[in-house]
Amino acid sequence: MSIWIEEDAKVLVQGITGKQGMFHADKMVEYGTNIVGGCTPGKGGQTVELQGKAFPVWDSMSEAIEVTDADATVIYVPPPFAAEAIMEAADAFDFIKGEGVIVCITEGIPTLDMVKAVAYVENRPGVRLIGPNCPGIITPGETGGAKIGIMPGHIHAKGRIGIVSKSGTLTYEAVAQTMSIDEGQSTCIGIGGDPVNGTGFIECLAAFEADSQTKAIIMIGEIGGNAEQEAAVWAAENVTKPIVGFVAGATAPPGKRMGHAGAIISGGKGTAEEKFEAFRAAGIACAMDPSELGAVLLESLKAVGLR
Amino acid sequence: MNIHEYQGKTLLRENNVTVLEGVHCTNVEQALAAYDSLGSKIVAVKSQIHAGGRGKGTLYHPETREHVMDGGVKIAFSRAEVENYATKILGNILVTIQTGDEGKLVTNLYIEAGCDIAHEYYLALLVDRDNKSVLIMASTEGGMNIEDVAHNTPELIHKVVVDPNAGLLGFQKRDLGMALGLSGMALRSFGKMLSSMYAMFITEDCAMVEINPLVLTGADEIVALDSKISFDENAEFRHKKWDDLRDLSEEEDVEIRAKETGLSYVKLDGNIGCLVNGAGLAMATMDVIKLYGGEPANFLDVGGGADEEQVKTAFSIILEDPNVKGVLVNIFGGIMRCDIIARGVIAATEALSLEVPLVVRLAGTNVDEGKKILAASTLNIHAADDLAEGAQKIVALIGGGQ
C-alpha cells in the first residue's frame, strides 16, 4: 500500500493543451503514470500526443471523470484560473464518485482565491486537495508508478519511507538521501509553500502512520506559520513510526518573504528555531543539514530494529 | 506589496470607510496650501514611509546624519508649525524601530485634519493560515504596539473568523463591537465600518489591513485615523491600478530587477553568494553555509525552469554585491537539467570574468553530463557532491567565513 495514490491510479491533466501541462503530462506518461486524458475548456474532442500515443481532451471535468473514472487530477492551469479549476474538479469528483485527489502545481494563485477553493473542497469530504505551489505526489512502483506532478521520476524507487515537505527541491534532496542509505519511498508529497493550501502535515502523518508499507517518515518544513509546530505536537501523541525532520530558513531575516509566499517570519513568529524545538520536543530526530537526513534516518531505523 | 498611508486613506474613502480630510504633499508650499484648504486649526503632519513606528521615530539629515527632530508624525496648532514640521521632515531620513539604522528618506507628507477623539482602538484584517480564512482582530488598546498587547494581555485582543462561504455576518460585527465596549449608535457605526472594510479587503485583494488607531469620536462616529494596507502580490494581474500605487523607492532596486527576470532574490549581510533552484533548497543552502561557519550574502531562487540567460542574470545580480567573496551554486535538477546549468555557469563566469572562488554542486537529472562539462572547463570551478561538501569547500576557499 501507499497513501492516497495507488501505483496504477488513473490520472487526468487539467490544462493538458498548455505548454507546461503538455510537457509534464509527457514526463508523467514516460514515468509510467496511468494518464487517461485531460481537460481544457474549449478544446474538447481534440487529442494530445504524449510519448507517441494520443490522449483525449474533454471540455469539462465532469465529462472527463464520467468517461474515464479517473482517481486523480493534476492542475497546470495559470494562476487566474487555477482556483476555479480546483473547484470544478472537486465538484465533479464529489458528484460522480464521491471521492478524488486533486493535485495543484500552479504557483502564484491569489490567496483569497485559495481561501474560497479550500473551503469549497472541505465541503466535499471525499475530495482531497494537495498544493497549490507544490511538486505534487509520487508513489513509486516496482516498474514505473504514479508520478503526479513535476518531480524528476528517475530519482525515486519503491520502498518504505514516506516523505512530506513544503518545498519541491528539498523533497528531491530528501529522496536522494533515502537512496543514499539504500531505502526507497512509499509515497512522497509536496504540500506546497503557500499560506493557504489543501492537505497539511498532520493529514500526511496520519496517513503514513496508517499505511503498512511506510515504516518511517521524513518531514521537511520551512519558516512561516505554525503548521510544523502543530504537526509535531500531534505526532508526539499519534505517530509510532520514527520521524526525521528538517526545517529550512534558520538564516532567513524576519519580515522578508523567502521565495514561497508563505515563507516569512512575521511578528517574530514562525522561525526555524521554534520549529526545530517543537520537533525535538516531539521526539522527532532532526538533521541540521539536509545532506545529513540519510544518516539521521539510518540511526532512527536502527534504533527501532529496522536496519 | 505595501502602500503609503495617504494611498490607503484614499482607498478606504472610496470603499465608504470614514477617514479624516487630508492632503498628500511633496513640498512645504503644498503643505501650507493643504493647511489653508483643510480649514482645521489643528492638523497632523505625517511622514509617509512604508515602515511602522513613525510617530516614535527620529529624523536625521541625509548626509551629515545630524539629528533634526524627534517624531515623524507631529500635531501642528498653527500655520507656522506646519511649515516648521514639513521643513524638518521632507528630504530627511526617518529612522523607526522597523526601518533599521539606515532609515528611510521621506519624500511624501500627509497633512490631515484633526478630530475629537473619545477612544482609540486597534483593528486588523488578515488571512489567517490556521483557519484558512479572513481573520478580524480588534482591541481596546488602540495606539499601542499590538505585538506587546498580544504578549502581555492577550485577553484584550478579540477575534472573529469569517467563513468564506457565509461572509461577514451581523452577529460577528456585533460581538466584536460589544467586546470593545461599544453600544447604541457607536456599535452601529462600528458594524457599518466593518462591513465596508471587509468588502474592501476582498475586492482589493488585501493581504493585511491594519488600522491603529481606529477611533470613536465624540459624535459616536468610527474613523480610521491611520492605515497600513498591503496587497497580495499574486493578485496583481487583476489590479492594474497597483502600478500607480507602487512606490519603487521603497523597494530594493536589485530585488525588483531580479523579480522582473523571474528570479527571487533577497540580499543579506554575509559574503558567500548563493545560486539555487527552489525556495526551500535556497533557504537550506544559506542555513548550511552558516552551519559550517560562513555567512550567506543572499537568498536566490532561479526557479524550476531557468535557462542559460537566467543563470547569467543571477550571477550578475549576486556579484553586484561588493561583499561577495565566493559563490556556491547548488542545483538539484528536476525539470532543470544539470548539463544546461553547467553550460550556463560556464558562460556566465566567462562573460562576467568571475574572480571570486566558485563551488558548484549538481545533483539530479543529467548530473554526470553536467559534471563532465564543468570538469572539462579550464575555469577555476570546484565541484562538490552534496550540500555539506559544497558549503564546507566555499567556506574554506574564502578563508573560513567572516
Interface residues (C-beta under 8 A of the other chain):
Chain A: P79 P80 G108 I109 P110 T111 L112 D113 M114 V115 K116 V118 A119 N123 P135 I150 M151 P152 H154 I155 S165 K166 S167 G168 T169 L170 T171 Y172 E173 A176 G193 P195 V196 I220 E222 I223 G224 G225 N226 A227 E230 F246 A248 G249 A250 T251 A252 P253 K256 R257 M258 G259 H260 A261 G262 A263 G267 G268 A272 M288 D289 P290 S291 E292
Chain B: V127 R129 D130 K132 S133 V134 E147 A150 D163 P164 N165 I202 D205 A207 D232 E233 N234 A235 F237 R238 S264 V266 L268 V276 N277 G278 A279 G280 L281 A282 M283 A284 M286 D287 V288 I289 K290 L291 P296 F299 D301 G304 F332 G333 G334 I335 A363 G364 T365 D386 L387 A388 E389 A391
